[in-house]
Amino acid sequence: MKLRLFSLAATFVLCSFGAAQAAVISFNNFTYNDKPNSVTPTVTIEDTTGGVKVTVGLAPTSTFVGTLTGLFFDFSNSVSTVFFAPGSPAALAFEALSTNTNNAGNGANLNGDIDDQTAGNQSSGNFDLALRFDKLSVSPTPAMMTLLGTATASDFTRVGLRFQEVGVGGLGNGSNKIIATPGGGTTPPPPATPVPLPAGGVLLLTGLGALALRRRMRKV
């Protein structure tokens, strides 16, 4: 019985140190208002505790650079509450939050047609959530932020991005309005896999094993 209890204890310790990764959605299908002179963004949304982590950057192959002033989101009908977490790394540049709009104010908008979008859907339409930033730099280091609430990564159906100060290889006077939809596939959470035990875990298992062996030898 004691050996069986030890086996269960060991299994519990190993499972406790296993890890699973959250699902990640990539937005790689872009439409632009000015495609020949646009930045090439990267957008991923990952499940995290209490909400999602949003990462926005520029692809290494992007000839143009710029600063992000507006970020817009559409959600599935199942989402009821989403809000920007002030503690996000992007908080220093964060200015305002709006709902049911494609205009976050101060020029951070997606008003007007998106030229390269599918015919019949040129208007960007109203988004469910809009964030306005004070010229947030997303290159060469991507910006990360957290949205808390009921949404998971799979609930995000569309993302809008407004870039300003767009230029070739450096900041300039250009402006981009970009809409992104999920592309590149969804990465489902993989099964938990054991990771190396920390020193304390190894010592615990060693001690339990020695104790069980000693008691067995006494009985013999």
Kinemage of the C-alpha trace (Angstrom):
@kinemage 1
@onewidth
@group {chain A} dominant
@subgroup {mainchain}
@vectorlist {calphas} color= white
{ca met a 1} P 0.000 0.000 0.000
{ca lys a 2} L 2.812 2.404 0.884
{ca leu a 3} L 4.528 1.754 -2.432
{ca arg a 4} L 1.274 2.382 -4.237
{ca leu a 5} L 0.805 5.673 -2.377
{ca phe a 6} L 4.333 6.651 -3.328
{ca ser a 7} L 3.595 5.973 -6.986
{ca leu a 8} L 0.506 8.165 -6.814
{ca ala a 9} L 2.502 10.900 -5.107
{ca ala a 10} L 5.167 10.755 -7.808
{ca thr a 11} L 2.535 10.927 -10.540
{ca phe a 12} L 0.987 13.981 -8.872
{ca val a 13} L 4.344 15.759 -8.656
{ca leu a 14} L 5.147 15.049 -12.306
{ca cys a 15} L 1.743 16.268 -13.469
{ca ser a 16} L 2.052 19.386 -11.359
{ca phe a 17} L 5.143 20.409 -13.276
{ca gly a 18} L 3.680 19.661 -16.730
{ca ala a 19} L 2.806 22.599 -18.945
{ca ala a 20} L 0.311 23.309 -21.702
{ca gln a 21} L 0.394 26.141 -24.211
{ca ala a 22} L -2.567 28.368 -25.006
{ca ala a 23} L -4.223 28.623 -28.419
{ca val a 24} L -2.832 31.305 -30.742
{ca ile a 25} L -4.656 32.989 -33.647
{ca ser a 26} L -2.599 34.673 -36.395
{ca phe a 27} L -4.054 37.449 -38.566
{ca asn a 28} L -2.279 37.212 -41.908
{ca asn a 29} L -5.018 38.158 -44.387
{ca phe a 30} L -4.680 41.914 -44.855
{ca thr a 31} L -6.553 44.516 -46.890
{ca tyr a 32} L -5.193 48.033 -47.268
{ca asn a 33} L -6.225 51.548 -48.214
{ca asp a 34} L -2.839 52.109 -49.882
{ca lys a 35} L -1.219 48.754 -50.554
{ca pro a 36} L 1.858 49.835 -52.562
{ca asn a 37} L 2.917 52.156 -49.742
{ca ser a 38} L 1.879 50.204 -46.662
{ca val a 39} L 3.572 48.652 -43.694
{ca thr a 40} L 3.353 44.873 -43.379
{ca pro a 41} L 2.017 44.166 -39.891
{ca thr a 42} L 2.013 41.019 -37.793
{ca val a 43} L -0.867 40.368 -35.396
{ca thr a 44} L -1.315 37.417 -33.043
{ca ile a 45} L -3.858 36.867 -30.271
{ca glu a 46} L -3.150 34.291 -27.578
{ca asp a 47} L -5.272 32.973 -24.730
{ca thr a 48} L -3.993 33.962 -21.306
{ca thr a 49} L -5.300 34.048 -17.747
{ca gly a 50} L -8.470 36.119 -17.601
{ca gly a 51} L -8.362 37.221 -21.236
{ca val a 52} L -6.059 37.369 -24.248
{ca lys a 53} L -2.605 38.705 -25.072
{ca val a 54} L -2.386 40.772 -28.263
{ca thr a 55} L 0.954 41.188 -30.036
{ca val a 56} L 1.363 43.709 -32.877
{ca gly a 57} L 4.560 44.225 -34.838
{ca leu a 58} L 5.971 44.710 -38.309
{ca ala a 59} L 7.222 41.850 -40.460
{ca pro a 60} L 11.009 41.836 -40.964
{ca thr a 61} L 10.339 42.107 -44.706
{ca ser a 62} L 8.304 45.318 -44.333
{ca thr a 63} L 9.926 48.085 -46.395
{ca phe a 64} L 7.767 50.704 -44.695
{ca val a 65} L 7.705 51.532 -40.984
{ca gly a 66} L 5.321 53.642 -38.940
{ca thr a 67} L 3.704 54.129 -35.558
{ca leu a 68} L 0.424 52.533 -34.480
{ca thr a 69} L -2.251 55.036 -33.401
{ca gly a 70} L -5.420 52.930 -33.560
{ca leu a 71} L -6.234 49.283 -32.969
{ca phe a 72} L -9.735 47.925 -33.605
{ca phe a 73} L -11.396 44.582 -32.863
{ca asp a 74} L -14.505 42.654 -33.905
{ca phe a 75} L -15.753 39.741 -31.828
{ca ser a 76} L -18.157 36.880 -32.281
{ca asn a 77} L -21.665 37.237 -30.860
{ca ser a 78} L -20.742 35.209 -27.776
{ca val a 79} L -18.483 37.944 -26.370
{ca ser a 80} L -20.135 40.203 -23.815
{ca thr a 81} L -17.301 41.955 -21.969
{ca val a 82} L -13.825 42.995 -23.113
{ca phe a 83} L -11.645 45.809 -21.798
{ca phe a 84} L -8.057 46.976 -22.078
{ca ala a 85} L -5.824 46.066 -19.133
{ca pro a 86} L -4.022 49.250 -17.961
{ca gly a 87} L -1.054 47.194 -16.799
{ca ser a 88} L -0.201 46.123 -20.339
{ca pro a 89} L 3.251 47.053 -21.681
{ca ala a 90} L 1.534 49.356 -24.186
{ca ala a 91} L -0.140 51.362 -21.390
{ca leu a 92} L 2.327 54.261 -21.554
{ca ala a 93} L 1.112 55.088 -25.059
{ca phe a 94} L -2.553 54.279 -24.393
{ca glu a 95} L -4.944 57.247 -24.680
{ca ala a 96} L -8.572 56.198 -25.061
{ca leu a 97} L -11.050 53.359 -25.548
{ca ser a 98} L -14.240 53.409 -27.614
{ca thr a 99} L -16.948 50.860 -28.442
{ca asn a 100} L -19.003 50.168 -31.585
{ca thr a 101} L -16.898 52.440 -33.754
{ca asn a 102} L -14.171 52.667 -36.352
{ca asn a 103} L -12.995 56.044 -35.075
{ca ala a 104} L -11.000 56.248 -31.851
{ca gly a 105} L -10.521 60.012 -32.192
{ca asn a 106} L -7.534 62.273 -32.863
{ca gly a 107} L -7.092 60.856 -36.354
{ca ala a 108} L -6.981 57.227 -35.203
{ca asn a 109} L -9.749 56.002 -37.490
{ca leu a 110} L -10.604 53.570 -40.248
{ca asn a 111} L -13.198 55.830 -41.874
{ca gly a 112} L -13.555 55.497 -45.619
{ca asp a 113} L -13.145 52.648 -48.036
{ca ile a 114} L -10.479 49.985 -47.880
{ca asp a 115} L -9.494 49.828 -51.554
{ca asp a 116} L -8.169 46.286 -51.702
{ca gln a 117} L -10.976 44.616 -49.791
{ca thr a 118} L -13.418 42.262 -51.524
{ca ala a 119} L -15.889 44.073 -53.766
{ca gly a 120} L -19.052 44.922 -51.872
{ca asn a 121} L -17.211 45.078 -48.542
{ca gln a 122} L -15.017 48.119 -49.095
{ca ser a 123} L -16.330 50.017 -46.077
{ca ser a 124} L -14.546 49.041 -42.891
{ca gly a 125} L -17.792 49.278 -40.909
{ca asn a 126} L -18.014 49.730 -37.183
{ca phe a 127} L -15.801 47.639 -34.943
{ca asp a 128} L -16.759 46.421 -31.478
{ca leu a 129} L -13.778 47.920 -29.677
{ca ala a 130} L -11.275 50.655 -30.527
{ca leu a 131} L -8.047 51.569 -28.745
{ca arg a 132} L -6.174 54.809 -29.390
{ca phe a 133} L -2.446 55.124 -28.792
{ca asp a 134} L -0.014 58.008 -28.790
{ca lys a 135} L 2.101 56.838 -31.719
{ca leu a 136} L 2.930 53.406 -30.347
{ca ser a 137} L 6.155 51.954 -31.745
{ca val a 138} L 5.778 48.342 -32.895
{ca ser a 139} L 9.166 47.981 -34.615
{ca pro a 140} L 11.742 46.568 -34.240
{ca thr a 141} L 10.221 45.278 -30.970
{ca pro a 142} L 6.537 44.230 -31.219
{ca ala a 143} L 4.087 45.791 -28.771
{ca met a 144} L 2.176 43.486 -26.412
{ca met a 145} L -1.024 44.259 -24.537
{ca thr a 146} L -3.693 42.383 -22.584
{ca leu a 147} L -7.460 42.467 -23.105
{ca leu a 148} L -9.428 41.121 -20.162
{ca gly a 149} L -12.973 39.789 -20.185
{ca thr a 150} L -14.994 36.961 -21.683
{ca ala a 151} L -13.267 36.758 -25.094
{ca thr a 152} L -10.930 33.955 -26.073
{ca ala a 153} L -8.545 34.062 -29.033
{ca ser a 154} L -10.994 32.207 -31.274
{ca asp a 155} L -13.654 34.902 -30.679
{ca phe a 156} L -11.681 37.541 -32.610
{ca thr a 157} L -13.084 37.774 -36.134
{ca arg a 158} L -11.420 40.957 -37.436
{ca val a 159} L -8.696 43.426 -36.483
{ca gly a 160} L -8.204 46.977 -37.763
{ca leu a 161} L -4.931 48.905 -37.618
{ca arg a 162} L -4.284 52.610 -38.204
{ca phe a 163} L -0.655 53.538 -38.807
{ca gln a 164} L 0.709 57.058 -39.073
{ca glu a 165} L 4.171 58.526 -39.702
{ca val a 166} L 4.651 55.844 -42.360
{ca gly a 167} L 7.871 56.057 -44.336
{ca val a 168} L 10.438 53.976 -46.205
{ca gly a 169} L 12.971 52.592 -43.732
{ca gly a 170} L 12.144 55.351 -41.261
{ca leu a 171} L 9.277 57.495 -40.017
{ca gly a 172} L 7.682 59.783 -42.597
{ca asn a 173} L 4.398 61.473 -43.456
{ca gly a 174} L 2.391 58.498 -44.753
{ca ser a 175} L -0.750 56.940 -43.291
{ca asn a 176} L -2.185 53.431 -43.503
{ca lys a 177} L -5.596 51.927 -42.772
{ca ile a 178} L -5.460 48.141 -42.632
{ca ile a 179} L -7.994 45.405 -41.901
{ca ala a 180} L -6.885 41.907 -40.929
{ca thr a 181} L -8.774 38.632 -40.729
{ca pro a 182} L -7.549 35.312 -39.338
{ca gly a 183} L -5.079 33.517 -41.555
{ca gly a 184} L -2.187 31.156 -41.203
{ca gly a 185} L -4.209 28.665 -39.209
{ca thr a 186} L -5.018 28.186 -35.567
{ca thr a 187} L -2.645 26.526 -33.161
{ca pro a 188} L -4.674 24.350 -30.743
{ca pro a 189} L -3.423 23.775 -27.211
{ca pro a 190} L -1.041 20.775 -27.253
{ca pro a 191} L -1.283 18.101 -24.532
{ca ala a 192} L 0.597 18.768 -21.327
{ca thr a 193} L 4.178 17.540 -21.456
{ca pro a 194} L 6.440 16.872 -18.464
{ca val a 195} L 9.248 19.344 -17.921
{ca pro a 196} L 12.443 18.794 -15.884
{ca leu a 197} L 11.722 18.888 -12.189
{ca pro a 198} L 13.300 21.654 -10.159
{ca ala a 199} L 15.811 20.647 -7.497
{ca gly a 200} L 13.155 20.578 -4.786
{ca gly a 201} L 10.992 18.153 -6.765
{ca val a 202} L 13.918 15.782 -7.382
{ca leu a 203} L 14.849 15.773 -3.702
{ca leu a 204} L 11.226 15.076 -2.743
{ca leu a 205} L 10.975 12.055 -5.031
{ca thr a 206} L 14.384 10.752 -3.878
{ca gly a 207} L 13.387 11.026 -0.231
{ca leu a 208} L 10.061 9.285 -0.731
{ca gly a 209} L 11.720 6.473 -2.660
{ca ala a 210} L 14.379 5.945 0.009
{ca leu a 211} L 11.747 5.898 2.743
{ca ala a 212} L 9.613 3.311 0.954
{ca leu a 213} L 12.651 1.090 0.265
{ca arg a 214} L 13.790 1.266 3.898
{ca arg a 215} L 10.395 0.200 5.220
{ca arg a 216} L 10.255 -2.692 2.756
{ca met a 217} L 13.704 -3.916 3.816
{ca arg a 218} L 12.681 -3.853 7.479
{ca lys a 219} L 9.764 -6.155 6.739
{ca val a 220} L 12.074 -8.586 4.975
